[in-house]
């Protein structure tokens, strides 16, 4: 039994949905055992568009927002007409119209109240996944696959923390097995939207941006899946971000620990929370490219890879802010750090990296919405300096602890690039550095050349062999 999750680019239009249907059919043909669940994101860009319309309606007349909403409706109707026909199209179009009528009413209410409450935010944000999952269900049925739509609000039970709801795993597992086991046993493919849930009272919630991967992992854990597949628009996890370094390599295998570190420190392919339910049940996760379904992809399993480089990949984050807190009052005084981190807890702001010395603490944050009051509260008992436009580089690998020379190689490769912070986790699975954002591409290039020398193709004709360049570039 497997769960297949398709991201926004994998359901972006009619052609993408056709590819999705072909992948589902192939998976079923390759493994005749019953048991395939499909989880989908909203059509590419739809969630952002809906939230933008909510903000537009909140701050101005509803007319312009409603005009833009009609354009979104037309996009969904156009895709629907390309993937189904006849009575199935009439039924789907009617359902789409009903959903957009509800959205139009919600925008009018927002315009009148001038307030976008978190519950209203979730109501808007959830619509994209509800629409896309119903459309994918129709597309699979239209191609002769037995498929049934499962409303995610009836599956994922959460608390009432809107916009970042926390699932109640026990209640969710009960809901999921009750709702889906019968369909799976008879060979029907349940299709549902990711990212969306509801409170026990039925109020719509969302799991936070990027939560569709998390939904798929939760469903896989609830059903005891043999595998969770994340279908996206890249061939798998890469050795670094291709937007920073243009020629990264595919990473064929990662451990759960390595994947979690990479996701947390900025790898966009996988949502950080995805690993948790899969790890708890030791369910392998595969990352695959819906535009290249024959590709190798990346396997993520409980076991670390054997041999090879101690570094499996480099992750990075931009737009970080470093907060330096200095006070002689922390020297040999208990309670200082508690007081300091209580400030961040008060303003619900997560800290990524922390380093300390005798009289100072330095921290990075990527959410600066509450920066001003945080600095004001910290300044009551310490001197505070804020550095914006910083970036983070994480060198990740389970075998870092087995090779004490790796840190020296990192420092040598970085050369004269100035570092703001350097940290190594207790797990010794990563080395983390914070530096100016303007130095990020240089640092990544030097590290990538050190640990992943560029592959080149040597030979001629049809006999071509992969090799590596003898030298390393310096920047």
Phi, psi and omega in degrees: 000136183221154176248128179248119178250131180243125181281180186301321179289339179275355173228029189292329184204185183297320180296319179295319180293325174299318177296319177303313181298321179294323179294316179298316179298317181296319179299319179291322180291324181287335180224097186291349179297136180294143175137078174226126175245136179247130177239132183231151170274176174292159172307142186313125176085353187289317181299314177300319180296317180296318179293324175298321178293324177298316179293322179297318179291325181293326188258355183204189178299149182285344189303311183294322177296321180292326177296315178294325177297322177298325178293321176295320178299315180299322179298315180293320179294324178295316178296317180302315181295336181273344185249341177220169180211176175063218182298325180297321178293317180300317180294316181293317180298321178297318180294318178300316180299321179297318180294320180287332173297319177297318179296320178299318178296321179296320179294322177296321178295317178299320180295325180284320184275338182059034181213129177254090180290149179308324178292325175292321176305312181295323178299319177289313185296327183287338188299323182300315180290323178298316180294310185295320182293323177293323179292319179295322176302314179296320181296316179296317179297321180295339179261016174086009176266132176292116183221150180219139181278131175245116180294118183299337178290344177263359183248308186266111180264128185231174169282189184258026178276086185299146179079345176203055186291148179255123181292143168271100190297319182297311180294322179295314180300320179296314179299314185296312182295321179295318186281325192253338187300318180297314178300314182298320181296327181268003177089009177278143179265107174289137177238130180218166177269142175276175169077344190246142173211199177201154174290169178301335179274356176095010179279128183297136176226169172229158186268009184097154184302138183082008186283359179294321175301317180299316178303314181299319180293321177298314180297318178299318179294319181297324185264359182063046185297153173280338186196144172242124181251130176251108181264124185224203183248015174232164188284355180149195174288137183249163182294341171194177182289120182293346176282343179257321180230117195288343185232061177287167176258159170285138173261110187287334183212138175225152168276164176303319181297316179296316180296321179296317179297314181297318180295317181295323184265021166119352178295120189279346186294329187231134177288137185305325183282347186303321188293329191302304180295323179295318179297319182300327180254004182052050178263122178299144177243135176242138175251125187225162183254118182292342175271352178219066188295345178272359181293160182293320183071190179238128173268136174239118185226175180289335185269135174294156175289158182256139174067193179076197183290146175292343179255126179264331182192165177241129176248158179210154175228139174257177171056043175266157174238131178260131177246116177261124180243120183235132178198129174293345180290348179270352183292113177058027180244123178282153177095346184294313182295324176300314180298321181295310185284341173297330178297314180292324177295320181301324183256016174048050180240122182279146177253133181272302187235139179228132169230151182226155169228194184298322187230015181213155175227134176240136183223152173246144173227151175248352177251109185256015182300325182253021186300316184299309178292330176298312180297321180298317180290320178296325183292348178290337182225008180200165172275136186233132175234134182245129175242115178269179175056045176255165179222161182237139172236128177243125176262116194241139174178135178299332186265012176303321183290343181273349184231091184295345179279352183297319181298320178298321177296321178299310182297318181295319181293320181295326178065232185268012175294120183289136181251136179274315180220151173222134183213149172229131184290160179298329179289347184055036179259351179210153168243124186244134179232141175244133184212173178296141182301329179293341180262000188298309185298322178296314181297314180297317181299316181294318180293320180295318178295329180288313188260341179225072181308140187303129175285143173231162180256123179244162182103188182209169181062220182271354180260094183240135185238137179282136176222194178227155176289146182285324183258171176242142178284149173239141185245000000 
